[in-house]
Amino acid sequence: MKGGMRFTLKIWRQKDAGSEGRLETHEISGISPDTSFLEMLDLLNERLTLEGKDPVAFDHDCREGICGTCGLMINGKAHGAEPGTTVCQLHMRHFKDGETIVVEPWRAKAFPVMKDLIVDRCAFDKILQAGGYVSVRTGSAQEANAIRVPKDKADLSFDAASCIGCGACVAACPNAAAMLFVGAKISHLTLLPQGEPEREARVLALVKAMDEAGFGNCTNHGECAAACPKNISMEHISRLNREFIRASILLH
């Protein structure tokens, strides 16, 4: 597009966790359609820095859609309106020239805003620390076919393991529930033989940590799966519920 694209950005600005926030309006032009959303914010920040103003703070790292660090509400949708796409892989060609774009941080009690578009996602870390791993001794790496895993279970476990922990499921859910994230971790580990010894204790520990972190409960709205950039299925929430009931009966 000759001359590039032009946008009006309404960006959430908040000095720190204890301050009130507000939407701040910026005009930006000359943007290539092939520019990513975060690159567009970089260009805005370069201008703000040259003007002696505080640049917009936002999370980012790999910018390849695999690390789960980035996360923004764009026009009210987690990661924007493109399905199966992280915000770092979202390009400006998906917006209309001259469009007004509202950019906000994740909105959830368990994800408090730290500054501007950055939220504290340590609650996810606490959930994983509670049992999102295999702690039993497995020795050195074995030959690939030494432990046989049915293909259907291997495929389901692999799909669940593709979760990048970005938190879009929480931000999209009207209850700010983390059950898609926790369900993915349960499926990832429970479906494999290595995860069997800690099967019951793991699900009880993860659910307890999830509740203590202040996440809401799932009421099957389905927004979590719709917003997930890795297309994690709500099937994993069903498995989480089944595993929790099973563990509650066996261990109590």
C-alpha positions in Angstrom: 0.0 0.0 0.0 1.5 3.3 -1.1 2.4 5.4 1.9 1.6 2.6 4.3 -1.3 2.1 6.6 -2.7 4.5 9.2 -4.2 3.6 12.6 -5.6 5.3 15.7 -4.4 3.4 18.7 -6.2 3.5 22.1 -3.7 2.0 24.4 -4.0 1.2 28.1 -1.4 3.1 30.2 -0.9 2.3 33.9 2.2 3.4 35.8 2.2 0.5 38.2 0.0 -2.0 40.0 -1.1 0.6 42.5 -2.0 3.3 40.0 -5.2 3.9 38.1 -5.0 3.3 34.4 -6.5 5.0 31.4 -6.7 4.7 27.6 -4.2 6.9 25.8 -4.8 7.8 22.1 -2.0 7.8 19.5 -2.0 8.2 15.8 0.5 6.2 13.8 1.0 6.0 10.0 3.3 4.7 7.3 2.8 1.1 8.6 3.5 -1.7 6.2 0.8 -4.4 5.9 3.5 -7.0 6.5 4.5 -5.4 9.9 3.6 -7.5 12.9 1.5 -6.0 15.7 4.4 -5.9 18.1 6.6 -4.3 15.5 4.0 -1.7 15.0 4.2 -1.0 18.8 8.0 -0.9 18.5 7.7 1.9 15.9 5.3 3.8 18.2 7.8 3.4 21.1 10.7 4.7 19.0 8.6 7.8 18.3 7.6 8.2 21.9 11.2 7.8 23.0 12.4 10.5 20.6 9.7 12.8 21.9 11.0 12.2 25.5 7.9 10.3 26.5 7.6 7.0 28.3 7.3 4.1 25.8 4.5 1.6 26.1 5.5 -1.5 28.2 4.4 -4.8 26.8 5.6 -8.4 27.2 7.5 -10.1 24.3 10.3 -12.6 23.8 10.6 -15.1 20.9 8.2 -13.3 18.6 7.7 -16.7 16.8 4.5 -17.8 18.5 6.1 -20.4 20.7 7.1 -18.9 24.1 3.8 -17.7 25.4 5.2 -14.4 26.6 3.2 -12.0 24.5 -0.5 -11.3 25.3 -2.8 -8.4 24.6 -6.5 -7.8 24.3 -7.0 -6.3 20.9 -10.4 -4.8 20.3 -11.7 -7.0 23.1 -10.2 -10.3 21.9 -7.3 -12.1 23.3 -4.4 -12.0 20.8 -6.8 -10.3 18.3 -9.4 -11.7 16.0 -7.3 -14.1 13.9 -7.8 -17.7 15.1 -4.8 -19.8 16.1 -2.5 -16.8 16.1 -0.4 -15.2 18.9 -0.2 -11.4 19.0 3.4 -11.5 17.9 2.4 -13.3 14.7 -0.5 -11.1 14.0 0.1 -8.7 11.1 -1.3 -5.3 10.3 -2.8 -6.5 7.0 -5.6 -8.1 9.1 -6.8 -4.6 10.0 -8.4 -1.9 7.9 -6.5 1.2 6.9 -7.6 4.0 9.2 -9.1 1.6 11.8 -9.2 2.5 15.5 -7.6 -0.3 17.6 -8.1 -0.7 21.3 -5.2 -2.4 23.1 -5.5 -3.6 26.7 -3.8 -6.0 29.0 -5.2 -9.4 30.1 -8.1 -8.8 32.5 -8.2 -11.3 35.4 -7.9 -11.1 39.2 -5.1 -13.7 39.1 -3.2 -11.6 36.5 -2.7 -8.2 38.1 -1.5 -5.4 35.8 2.1 -4.4 36.6 2.6 -1.7 34.0 0.7 -0.7 30.9 0.1 -3.9 29.0 2.2 -6.2 31.2 0.5 -8.4 33.7 1.9 -10.7 36.4 1.4 -14.3 35.3 3.2 -15.9 38.2 0.0 -17.7 39.1 0.6 -20.1 36.2 4.1 -20.7 37.5 2.7 -21.6 41.0 0.3 -24.0 39.4 3.1 -25.8 37.6 5.3 -25.8 40.7 2.4 -27.6 42.5 2.8 -30.6 40.3 3.0 -29.9 36.6 5.9 -32.2 36.1 7.1 -35.8 36.6 9.3 -36.1 39.7 9.9 -39.9 39.8 13.3 -41.1 38.8 13.3 -42.3 35.2 17.0 -42.9 34.7 18.8 -42.1 31.5 17.0 -41.7 28.2 15.6 -45.0 26.9 15.3 -46.3 23.4 12.3 -44.6 21.8 10.2 -47.8 21.6 11.1 -49.2 25.0 7.9 -47.7 26.6 5.0 -48.4 24.3 2.3 -45.7 24.2 -0.9 -46.1 22.1 -0.9 -43.7 19.2 -4.2 -42.1 20.2 -2.9 -41.3 23.7 0.4 -40.1 22.3 -1.4 -37.7 19.9 -3.6 -36.3 22.6 -0.7 -35.8 25.0 1.3 -34.1 22.3 -1.6 -31.8 21.4 -2.0 -30.9 25.1 1.7 -30.3 25.4 1.5 -27.6 22.7 0.0 -25.2 25.2 2.4 -22.3 25.6 0.9 -20.9 28.8 0.2 -17.5 27.4 -3.0 -17.0 29.5 -5.3 -16.1 26.6 -7.8 -18.7 27.9 -8.0 -16.9 31.2 -8.3 -13.5 29.6 -11.1 -14.6 27.3 -13.1 -16.5 29.9 -15.9 -14.4 31.5 -15.0 -16.3 34.8 -11.3 -15.8 34.3 -10.9 -19.6 34.7 -7.6 -21.4 34.1 -9.1 -24.9 33.5 -8.0 -25.1 29.9 -4.4 -24.5 30.9 -4.6 -26.9 33.8 -6.5 -29.5 31.8 -3.8 -29.3 29.1 -1.1 -30.1 31.8 -3.2 -32.9 33.2 -3.7 -34.5 29.7 0.0 -34.0 28.8 1.2 -35.9 31.8 -1.6 -38.3 32.7 -1.9 -39.9 29.3 1.8 -41.0 29.3 3.2 -43.9 31.3 5.8 -41.7 33.0 3.0 -39.6 34.6 1.0 -42.5 36.0 2.7 -42.9 39.4 1.7 -39.3 40.4 -1.6 -39.3 38.6 -4.0 -38.7 41.5 -1.8 -36.5 43.6 -1.0 -34.3 40.6 -4.5 -33.3 39.7 -5.5 -32.6 43.3 -2.4 -30.4 43.7 -2.9 -28.5 40.5 -6.6 -27.8 41.2 -5.8 -26.6 44.7 -3.1 -24.3 43.4 -5.5 -23.0 40.7 -8.1 -22.2 43.3 -5.7 -20.6 45.7 -4.4 -18.3 42.9 -7.9 -16.8 42.5 -9.0 -18.2 39.1 -12.7 -18.7 38.5 -14.5 -21.9 37.6 -15.4 -23.2 34.2 -19.1 -22.8 33.1 -18.5 -24.1 29.5 -18.7 -20.8 27.7 -16.0 -22.1 25.3 -14.2 -18.7 24.9 -11.0 -20.3 26.2 -10.7 -22.7 23.3 -11.8 -20.0 20.8 -9.0 -17.7 22.0 -6.3 -20.3 22.4 -3.5 -19.6 19.8 -2.6 -23.3 19.8 -6.2 -24.6 19.4 -6.2 -26.5 22.7 -9.6 -28.4 22.9 -12.1 -28.2 25.7 -11.8 -32.0 25.8 -8.9 -31.5 28.2 -11.2 -29.7 30.6 -13.5 -32.7 30.6 -10.5 -35.0 31.3 -9.4 -32.7 34.1 -12.9 -33.0 35.7 -12.9 -36.8 35.4 -9.4 -37.1 36.8 -10.2 -34.8 39.7 -13.3 -36.8 40.7 -11.3 -40.1 40.4 -8.5 -38.8 42.5 -10.9 -37.4 45.1 -12.5 -40.8 45.5 -9.2 -42.8 45.6 -7.3 -40.5 47.9 -10.0 -39.4 50.3 
